[in-house]
Amino acid sequence: MHPSLIKSRIFAGLALIILTVAFTLPIVSFHGVMNKIDSGKTDEISEFSKTIWNIYNRGRYKSVSTPKEAYNNLDKMIEESAEIGVASVPIWAVSLEAPNYPKEAFPEGIPVFFHFDGFSGEVHEMNTINHYVGMDPMWVGGQIEREIAPYALLILSLIMVLFIAYNSKILTYLMLLPVILPILFVADYAYWLYWFGHNLHDWGAFKIKPFMPTVFGDGKIAQFTTHSYPTIGFYLLIAISLLSLLAFFARQKALRETK
């Protein structure tokens, strides 16, 4: 077997493992669970979904209002009506500091984490602040993206599996799809920030002009200071992207040299 062909399979295999463990498995396993919680149909949540959430939420940020005994236990989180985020690995982190949120109570500010399939962190508190300035709650944005996320990731995983199994030119070019994942996420994230900042409502108690929220770095909005930075999930997306690119070039070389 051509050495570059072996390398392409190794690179694709590593990308597939990261994609599956960090995103596909938790997103597919937890798909629809938040809707069941919101509608009071918690008895329909499978034990497998609960186990996945419990495992993936170890070490994650929990709302300051969450009792410590409920940490990492979805059943107890539901019983306590605690702030429940999705199970997948967070990709981007935003925190907000304001005079009415003292450091003693919120040492990290008001943090919210963005995932492919939803949010985690102080989501309720952030939505309250958004309402204060006439901004829609976060769930309004990216609804289509969140709905298609499980299916899109399953398709990407299938492409990687087929790429490893078969030496097809079409599959080789399809491996470029996971390469653009980091760019795709940032572009979508930036679009929705722009949309939220330019579609303010009159209900806000504090009137501000339309603005572009900070995509990357530190920013200032009225009396609020914002921090917006990538977190572990984004770096994993970069790893998937680089590994997929290496797999593509290795396969291209193998196909050229074995004609």
N, C-alpha and C positions, 0 to 999 in steps of 0.2 A: 504494500500500500504506500502511496506517495506520502512523504513526511508532512507536506503542507496540508494534505487531506486529513491526516491525524490531528494536526494542530487546529484546523478549522473546527473539528468535532469537539476538541477539548475546550476551545474558547466558547463555542456555542453552548456546550454543556454547562460551563460555569455561569454563563449569562442566564441560562434556563433555571438553574438552581436558585440564583439570587432573585430572579423575577418571581418564581414560584413561592419561595419562603417569605419574602418581604411583602409581596403584593397579591399575587393570584390566589394563593391559599386562603389568607385571611379575608380578602374581599369577597370571594365566592362563598366561603363558609358563613360570613356574617351578612350576606346580601338579604335585604328585607327585614332584618331583625329590628332595626330602629323604627320601622313602620309598625311592627307588632307591639313594640314597647309604647309608642305614642298612642296607639289605638286600644291599649289595655289587653291585648291578646298575648300576654306573656306566657300563657300555658302552651302556646304553639311553638315556642322557641325550643329548638332541639338541644339535647345535652352536648352534642358535638359543637354547635355554635357557641354555647356557653364556655366550653373548655378552651376553644380557640381564643375567645375574648380574654379569658382569665390568664392564659399563657402570654399573649401578646401585650397585655397591659401591665405586666410586671415592670416596675421601674419607671413607668410613664407618669407624667404630671397628672395630678388629680385636683379638682376644684377645692379651694380652701374650705368650702362648706361640706365636703364629703367626710363622713366619719371614717377614721382610720381602719376600723374593723371591717369596713365594706370594701376596702382596697382589693383589687384583683379578684373580686367575687361578684359576678354579674347578678346573681340572685339577690345578694344583699344590696347591691347598688340600686336595683329596681325597687326593693322594699323601702329603701331610704329616699326614694325619688331623687337620687343623686344625678349629677351631670355625667351622662354616659356618652363617650365618644366611640368612633368606629374602631375596628380591631387592627386594620392595616398599619404599616409603618408610616409615620408622618413625613411629609416631603418639605413643607415650608412652615416656618414659625413666625408669628407676629405677636408682639407684645406692645401694650399701650400703658403709658404712665400719665397720671393726672393728679392734681392737688387733692381731690376728694378720695383718692385711693392710696392711703398711707403705706409707706414701705414696710411697716411692721406687719400689716395685714396681707399685703401683696408684694413680697420681696422681689418678685420677677415682673412686676407690673401686672397687667391683665393679659395673660398669654392665650393665644389660640393657635392650633396646629391644623394645617390644611393637608388633606389626604386625597387620593384619587377618588374615593367614594364618600367623602364627608368631612367632618370636623371633629376635633377633640379640644379639651382645655376649658377655659372659662367662656363657653359659647353663649350662654344666657346673658352673662354680664356684658360681653362685647355687643350683643344685639341690643341691649338696653342703652349702651353708649351710642350706638349707631342711630337708634330711634331719637335720641336726644338732639342729634344734628340733622334729622330728617332723612336718614339713610335707611334703605330696606334691610331687613334681617338677612343674614348671610345665606340662608337656605334658598333664597330667591335666585341667586346666581348659580350657574353650572349644573342645573337640574338634569339636563340631557347628558352631560358628561358623566355625572354620578350614576345615572341609570345604565349607560352603555359600558361603564368601566369593567364590570365582570366579564362581559362577552368579548370586549376588545382584548383584555389580557389573556383570556382563554385562547383566542385566535392567535395572538402573538406566541403563546406557549406552544400551540400546535405547529406553527411555522418553524419554531426552533427544533421541535422534535423531528419534523419531516426533513429539515435541513441536515440534522445529524444522521438520519437514516438513509437519505437518498442524495445522489450527486446531480441534482437538477439545476440548470442555469436559472430557471424562474425562481426556485427556492433560494438560490444564492442572492438574487437581487431583492427578494422579499426580506432577507436578513437586514436590509438597510432600514426597515421600519422601526425596529427597536433602537436603532442608532439615534433617531430624532426624538426619542421620549423626553429627555431633559428640555430640549428647545420647545417642544410641544407644550409641556407643562407650564413653563415660564411665560410663553406667549398667551396661553389661555388665562393664566393667573393675572397677567398684566391687563388683558382685555377686560376682565370682570372688575378689576380695581378701577379702571377708567370708567366703566359703566356705572358702578356704584357712586363714584365721586361726581359724575355728571348727570345723575338722575335723582337729585335730592327732592324731598317733599316738603310741603308747607307745614306739616305737623311738628316739625322740629322746634323744640323750645329755644334752641340756639341757632340763629340764622348764619350760615356761611355761604360763600360763593362756591360754585362748582370747582372742583379741584381734582388733581391726579394723586391718589394716595401713593406712598412710597413703595416701589416694587422691591428694591434692594437697598439696604442701609437704614439710616436714621432720618426721621422726618419730623415735622412740626405741623400740627393741625389745630388752629385756635390755641387752647391751653393744654392740648394733649401732645405728648411726645411719643412717637411710634418707632418701633424697631422691627425690621423685616429682613429675615435671613433664612437661607436654606438650612435644613436639618438633615438628620441621618438618611432619610428616604431619598433626598435629592442626590446625595453622594452615591447611593446605591444605583440610582438611575444612570449616573455618569459611568459607573463601573459596567453596568449592562450595556450602555452605549459603546464604550471602548472595546469591550469583549466582542460585541456583535460586529463592530468594524474590523477587528482583527480576524474574526472568523470569515468575514466577507473577502478580505484581501487574501487570506490563506487559501480559501476555496478557489478564488480566481486564479491564483498561481498554479494550484493543482490541476485545474481544468485546462489551463494553457499548456502545461508541460506534459500532459497525458493524452493530448490529441493524437 
